[in-house]
């Protein structure tokens, strides 16, 4: 009986001792313990449960070790990334501040440039008005030049008519002079005939005196002939004097006509020169009008482009102002982000420390023998 009890107690105590020893080893962190579970009683069930618990602990600690390693890697990566992100964010913030300052300066320069371009646009508009006024004046000058050309053409025609009239008058005066000379020759003949008639009348009077009473009638006729001859002689003298005056007058008229013809020719030449001058003036005015039209067209294009530039500069100024405001907002957001990244970096460092501590704690467990 005593032997049986001893044997039974030995079979009962031995597994318990093994479990106790395995539990002590397990408590030290060695998770590679296993106990024999051969009996089918409660002790065997306890041993099986112990082995299952150890396997589960080993799997749990193994998973925790892998997770701790991954957590450490992720924490280190997060810390590095947060530091790099903080550095980049600081650079971005500084760059954005420079961009904001540049945008502000650009807005100021754009406003200044807008003022300059607006002044240029106003000057172009004034130049356009002056060009339009110059075009009006050139057209008026062209009309005046054309009117002057018409007047000069009439003067040229009148000068040509004057020259023709002077030539005709000169020819008429020359013919009159020729007629006067012919009349002078006829008057000379009449004068000679009257002298001869007077001589014949004198001879007839002498012969009548010799005839006495029979010659009285003839004497009366001879006297009348003599008186007529004297009158004819006096008339021929008067005619000769008149013809001489006409001749002198015609000679003077011819000389004056020559002078008039020369003056008319000079006037005609002057009129032709004036015509050429006015034609040159007209061509110059037409060229000036063409140039004014071209300048007006270019000024109109310049004004359109200037207005477009003004609009673009206004847009640039507005965008620059908006960019400066947006850059300031982005700077504030970047500063806030920098602060948040600093918090994340601190949290990552703390997480790294916790991961180290967790790995150290897990390192106390031995998964394999």
C-alpha positions in Angstrom: 0.0 0.0 0.0 2.8 2.4 1.0 4.7 1.5 -2.1 1.7 2.2 -4.3 1.1 5.5 -2.7 4.7 6.4 -3.2 4.6 5.5 -6.8 1.3 7.3 -7.4 2.6 10.4 -5.6 5.8 10.2 -7.7 3.8 10.1 -10.9 1.8 13.1 -9.8 4.5 15.2 -8.3 7.1 14.8 -11.1 5.0 16.5 -13.8 4.1 19.3 -11.4 7.8 19.8 -10.7 8.5 19.9 -14.4 5.8 22.4 -14.9 7.1 24.5 -12.0 10.6 24.5 -13.4 9.4 25.3 -16.9 7.3 28.1 -15.5 10.4 29.5 -13.7 12.4 29.3 -16.9 9.5 30.9 -18.8 9.3 33.7 -16.2 13.0 34.5 -17.0 12.0 35.2 -20.6 13.0 31.9 -22.3 10.0 31.0 -24.4 11.5 27.8 -25.8 10.2 25.6 -23.0 8.1 22.6 -23.5 6.9 19.9 -21.0 5.9 16.3 -21.6 2.2 15.8 -21.6 1.8 12.0 -21.6 -0.8 11.5 -19.0 -4.5 11.8 -19.7 -5.4 13.3 -16.4 -5.6 16.9 -15.2 -1.9 17.1 -15.0 -1.6 16.1 -18.7 -4.2 18.6 -19.6 -2.3 21.3 -17.6 0.9 20.4 -19.4 -0.8 20.6 -22.8 -2.3 23.9 -21.9 1.1 25.1 -20.7 2.7 24.1 -24.0 0.0 25.8 -26.0 0.4 29.0 -23.9 4.1 28.9 -24.5 3.6 28.5 -28.2 1.1 31.4 -28.2 3.5 33.6 -26.2 6.3 32.7 -28.6 4.1 33.7 -31.5 3.0 36.9 -29.7 6.5 37.9 -28.7 7.8 37.1 -32.2 5.1 39.2 -33.8 5.7 42.0 -31.3 9.5 41.8 -32.1 8.7 42.1 -35.8 6.3 44.9 -35.1 8.8 46.6 -32.9 11.5 46.4 -35.5 9.1 47.8 -38.2 8.0 50.5 -35.7 11.6 51.4 -35.0 12.3 51.6 -38.8 9.1 53.6 -39.4 9.9 55.9 -36.5 13.4 56.5 -37.6 12.1 57.1 -41.2 9.5 59.5 -39.9 12.0 61.3 -37.8 14.4 61.7 -40.7 11.5 62.6 -43.1 10.1 65.1 -40.7 13.5 66.7 -40.2 14.0 66.9 -44.0 10.4 68.1 -44.5 11.0 70.8 -41.8 14.2 71.9 -43.5 12.5 71.9 -46.9 9.5 73.7 -45.4 11.8 76.3 -43.9 13.4 76.8 -47.3 10.0 77.0 -49.0 8.9 79.5 -46.4 12.0 81.6 -46.9 11.6 81.3 -50.7 7.9 82.2 -50.4 8.8 85.2 -48.3 11.3 86.3 -51.0 8.6 85.6 -53.6 6.2 87.8 -51.6 8.7 90.5 -51.4 9.5 90.2 -55.1 5.8 90.2 -55.9 5.3 93.4 -53.8 8.2 95.0 -55.6 6.8 93.8 -58.9 3.4 95.3 -58.0 5.1 98.6 -57.2 7.2 98.5 -60.4 4.0 97.5 -62.4 2.2 100.5 -60.9 5.1 102.7 -61.8 5.3 101.2 -65.3 1.5 101.5 -65.7 1.8 105.3 -64.9 4.6 105.6 -67.5 2.7 103.7 -70.1 -0.4 105.7 -69.4 1.6 108.9 -69.9 3.0 107.4 -73.1 -0.6 106.5 -74.2 -1.7 110.1 -73.4 1.3 111.4 -75.4 0.5 109.1 -78.3 -3.1 110.3 -78.2 -2.0 113.9 -78.3 0.4 113.1 -81.1 -2.5 111.4 -82.9 -4.6 114.5 -82.5 -1.7 116.6 -83.7 -1.2 114.3 -86.7 -4.9 114.5 -87.5 -4.7 118.3 -87.3 -1.6 118.2 -89.5 -3.5 116.0 -92.0 -6.3 118.6 -92.0 -3.8 121.4 -92.5 -2.0 119.5 -95.3 -5.3 118.9 -97.1 -6.2 122.5 -96.7 -2.7 123.5 -98.0 -3.2 121.0 -100.9 -6.5 122.7 -101.7 -4.9 126.1 -101.6 -2.1 124.9 -103.7 -4.5 123.5 -106.3 -6.5 126.8 -106.2 -3.2 128.7 -106.7 -2.3 126.3 -109.5 -5.6 127.1 -111.1 -5.0 130.8 -110.7 -1.5 130.5 -112.0 -2.8 128.5 -115.0 -5.2 131.3 -115.7 -2.3 133.8 -115.4 -0.2 131.7 -117.7 -3.1 131.6 -120.2 -3.5 135.4 -119.8 0.2 135.9 -120.2 0.2 133.8 -123.4 -2.7 135.8 -124.6 -0.9 139.0 -123.7 2.2 137.9 -125.5 0.0 137.0 -128.5 -1.8 140.4 -128.3 1.6 142.2 -128.0 2.9 140.3 -131.0 -0.3 141.2 -133.0 -0.2 144.8 -131.8 3.5 145.0 -132.8 2.7 143.5 -136.2 -0.2 146.0 -136.6 2.0 148.9 -135.5 4.7 147.8 -137.9 2.1 147.7 -140.7 0.9 151.1 -139.6 4.5 152.3 -139.7 4.8 150.9 -143.2 1.5 152.6 -144.2 2.8 155.8 -142.6 5.9 155.6 -144.7 3.8 154.9 -147.8 1.6 157.9 -147.0 4.8 159.9 -146.5 6.0 159.0 -149.9 2.6 159.9 -151.3 2.6 163.2 -149.4 6.1 163.9 -150.9 4.7 163.2 -154.3 1.7 165.5 -153.6 4.1 168.1 -152.2 6.2 168.0 -155.3 3.1 168.1 -157.5 1.7 171.1 -155.5 5.1 172.8 -156.0 4.9 172.1 -159.7 1.3 173.2 -159.8 2.2 176.4 -157.9 4.9 177.0 -160.5 2.6 176.3 -163.3 -0.1 178.6 -161.8 2.6 181.3 -161.6 3.6 180.8 -165.2 -0.1 180.8 -166.2 -0.6 184.1 -164.3 2.4 185.6 -166.2 1.0 184.4 -169.5 -2.5 185.7 -168.6 -1.0 189.1 -167.8 0.7 189.1 -171.1 -2.7 188.3 -172.8 -4.3 191.3 -171.3 -8.1 191.3 -171.2 -8.3 188.0 -173.0 -6.3 186.4 -170.3 -8.3 187.7 -167.3 -10.4 184.5 -167.0 -7.4 182.4 -167.3 -5.7 184.6 -164.7 -8.5 184.0 -162.3 -8.3 180.3 -162.8 -4.5 180.4 -162.5 -4.9 182.3 -159.2 -7.4 179.8 -157.8 -5.0 177.0 -158.9 -2.1 178.8 -157.2 -4.2 179.3 -154.0 -5.2 175.6 -154.2 -1.6 174.6 -154.7 -0.6 176.7 -151.7 -3.3 175.1 -149.6 -2.3 171.7 -150.9 1.3 172.5 -150.0 0.3 173.6 -146.5 -1.9 170.6 -146.1 0.9 168.3 -147.3 3.2 170.0 -144.8 0.7 169.4 -142.0 0.2 165.8 -143.2 3.9 165.3 -143.4 4.3 166.6 -139.8 1.4 164.4 -138.7 2.9 161.4 -140.5 6.3 162.2 -138.8 4.6 162.3 -135.4 2.8 159.0 -136.3 6.1 157.6 -137.3 7.8 158.7 -134.2 4.8 157.4 -132.2 4.9 154.1 -134.0 8.6 153.8 -133.4 8.1 154.5 -129.7 5.1 152.1 -129.7 7.2 149.4 -131.4 10.0 150.0 -128.8 7.4 149.9 -126.0 5.8 146.8 -127.6 9.2 145.1 -127.6 9.6 146.0 -124.0 6.0 144.8 -123.3 6.7 141.6 -125.2 9.9 141.0 -123.2 8.0 141.8 -120.0 5.2 139.5 -121.0 7.7 136.8 -121.9 9.4 137.3 -118.6 6.0 137.2 -116.8 5.1 134.1 -118.7 8.4 132.5 -117.7 7.8 133.6 -114.1 4.3 132.2 -114.3 5.7 128.9 -115.6 8.3 128.9 -112.8 5.5 129.6 -110.3 3.5 126.8 -111.8 6.5 124.4 -111.5 7.0 125.7 -107.9 3.4 125.1 -107.0 3.5 121.7 -108.6 6.5 120.9 -106.5 4.7 122.3 -103.5 1.6 120.2 -104.3 3.8 117.0 -104.7 5.5 117.8 -101.4 2.1 118.4 -99.7 0.9 115.1 -101.1 4.0 113.3 -99.8 3.5 115.1 -96.5 -0.1 114.1 -96.4 0.8 110.5 -97.2 3.5 110.6 -94.5 1.0 112.1 -92.1 -1.5 109.3 -92.9 1.2 106.7 -92.3 2.2 108.3 -89.1 -1.5 108.5 -88.1 -1.8 104.8 -88.8 1.3 103.9 -86.8 0.2 106.2 -84.0 -3.2 104.5 -84.0 -1.5 101.1 -83.8 0.9 102.4 -81.1 -2.1 103.6 -79.1 -3.9 100.3 -79.4 -0.7 98.4 -78.3 -0.1 100.9 -75.5 -3.7 100.4 -74.3 -3.0 96.6 -74.4 0.2 97.1 -72.5 -1.6 99.2 -69.9 -4.2 96.4 -69.5 -1.5 93.8 -69.2 0.4 95.9 -66.6 -2.8 96.3 -64.7 -3.3 92.6 -64.8 0.3 92.0 -63.7 -0.1 94.5 -60.9 -3.3 92.8 -59.8 -1.8 89.4 -60.0 1.3 90.5 -58.2 -0.7 92.0 -55.4 -2.8 88.9 -55.2 0.4 86.8 -55.4 1.9 88.8 -52.6 -1.2 88.3 -50.4 -1.3 84.6 -51.3 2.4 84.3 -50.6 1.9 85.8 -47.2 -0.9 83.3 -46.5 1.3 80.5 -47.8 4.1 81.8 -45.6 1.8 81.7 -42.6 0.6 78.3 -43.5 4.3 77.1 -44.0 5.2 78.5 -40.6 2.2 76.7 -39.1 3.3 73.5 -41.0 6.8 74.0 -39.8 5.5 74.1 -36.2 3.4 71.0 -36.8 6.3 69.2 -38.5 8.4 70.1 -35.4 5.8 68.5 -33.3 5.7 65.4 -35.6 9.5 65.3 -35.4 9.4 65.4 -31.6 6.7 62.7 -31.6 8.8 60.6 -34.0 11.8 60.9 -31.7 9.6 59.9 -28.8 8.2 57.0 -30.9 11.8 56.0 -31.7 12.6 55.9 -28.0 9.5 53.9 -27.3 10.4 51.5 -30.1 13.9 51.1 -28.7 12.4 50.5 -25.2 9.9 48.0 -26.7 12.6 46.2 -28.6 14.7 46.1 -25.5 11.8 44.7 -23.6 11.1 42.1 -26.2 14.8 41.3 -26.3 14.5 39.9 -22.8 12.5 37.0 -24.3 14.3 34.1 -25.9 12.2 32.5 -28.6 14.6 29.6 -29.5 17.0 27.5 -27.5 
